[in-house]
Amino acid sequence: MFENGAIIVNNGVIKVNGVNAVPEQVTSKPVTLKALSDRITPVKSDLGIYMNSLGKTNPIEGLANLGLNSADLLIGAEATEKTNATEVTVGQDVLKPFNDSIHTSNIPDWTVKSGSLVWEADSEIKDNQVEKVTLRKHSYTKFADEKTKDVAEGLDEKYVVASEKDKQIFNYMNTLRDAESLGKVFKETRGSQYINVQQRINQTDNLLDSQISSLQKDNAGKAGHHVETFFNKDKHDFKTEEVPNTTSTAFGASYLFNNTDSNWGVYGGVAINNYKFKDTARSKENITMFKLGGYKKFDLSLGDLDWTLGGDVFVSQNSMKRRIMTDKVYENKADYNAYGFSVKNEISKTHELGENSTIKPYGALKLGYGSFGKIKEKDATMGLDVKGNSYYSVKPAAGIELGYSKQVTDKAKLKASLDLAYEHELGKVDHKENEMKFINARTGYKRKFAKDESRGNLSTGVKVGLETGRFNFSVKGGYDTKDKNTHVGIGVGASF
């Protein structure tokens, strides 16, 4: 033992405090080197030494001083980064420094293991030396659950045709050491944002319907042209775990021409609806929709009822920015188109409640159809190819509308309304199944809303406005029990 503060000088002859010292000889222990077999339950060792399989790490010096009994040599998967091969060999040029370190480590028990969950390290050991290591890729399905197994199968196919961009995510997956972390990558890449494409198209269609309907109600007895601009915010929460919740901000304009002599009219509108997904990386989608239609009113002799029959068509241009979060954020872009049409019937009767108030019970039925074209992400990282699909809507509704108007000045009128309605979707909008696959992969997988997503919706809406001559201003808000949708908006209009 050396006293505290001793100075060690090694000039060929070791001197301690200027006096020659005879080193104590440490008896070296024999080293046994073995490969980890999948048939053997792994035993936790005292130490793990990581080896970059591209040769970018050096052995740790001074292992003989640690007094350990066992250690693992962990083979990294870096050698797989520049190739799509599922079997890669690590040779002596990388292994030799670690072989030398093992035999001078004074650690008797060494095991060669893989440093990656995804890759198996099959080592060839000869004369207690690691001659070579063959890295063999496991199927991703080995680490998937029932909800992600089909995605894992697609990733297996994608791996062998992966682009340089795709390899960034695959290489990140190589660094993971547990199935839970790998499962998160499966979920990030599977494209949950495309499960409910039909619903977002239908939501935007319904938004324009609501704005045009509001314009019709405000100008029911006024001939001529009517225009209103609008701004609207919505929030949608879903029961289906895979589908991310959304918020949306929409703005646009609606137009109406009324012919009060013949009780018919034409209408149109445009809405730009910007969706924000509450997924990990905050994906986005923009839907720009145009709608054109017309209506005709009939007086029914039965009970003095009003029957309004209308129909319209729409087209939309949609832009998706799907984001994937792994070690960093990747953004994939896709543009696609949609179109559709609807036929609407409403039977109602308006009752006067004094000088300023009305009540209008009504029943309605809307029949609709929509379709979107193929969606293919461009120049993407782990890009998806989504098969075009369609939906149909059969939606009966019943409700009561309360109206109030009062002249506050010679040129200004205060108007307010409260609408309570229940509607039930009998068609397939939310419950359609969409098919997608990784670009250049053969096998696709399907996703759809869960069956317990609500078809019924109790809707409430409040609108308060001020009309001054040819111009009007309004604020509105409401709540839909379906998707727990809270919405608010403002409108500015003119008649001429």
Secondary structure, DSSP 8 states (H G I E B T S, - for coil): ---TT--EEESSSEEETTEE-----------EEEE--TTS-----S-EEEE-TTS-----TTGGGS--SEEEEEE-SGGGTT---SEEEE-HHHHHHHHHHHHTS---EEEEEESSSSEEEEEEEETTEEEEEEEEE--GGGG--TTTHHHHHHHHHHHTT--HHHHHHHHHHHT--SHHHHHHHHHHHS-GGGTTHHHHHHHHHHHHHHHHHHHHHHTTT--EEEEEEEEEEEEE--S-TTS--EEEEEEEEEEEEEETTTTEEEEEEEEEEEEEE-STT--EEEEEEEEEEEEEEEEETGGGEEEEEEEEEEEEEEEEEEEEESSSEEEEEEEEEEEEEEEEEEEE--EEETTTEEEEEEEEEEEEEEEE--EE-BS-SS-EEE--EEEEEEEEEEEEEEEEEEE-SSSEEEEEEEEEEEEE--SBSTT-EEEEEETT-S--EEEE--TTS--EEEEEEEEEEEEETTEEEEEEEEEETGGGEEEEEEEEEEE-
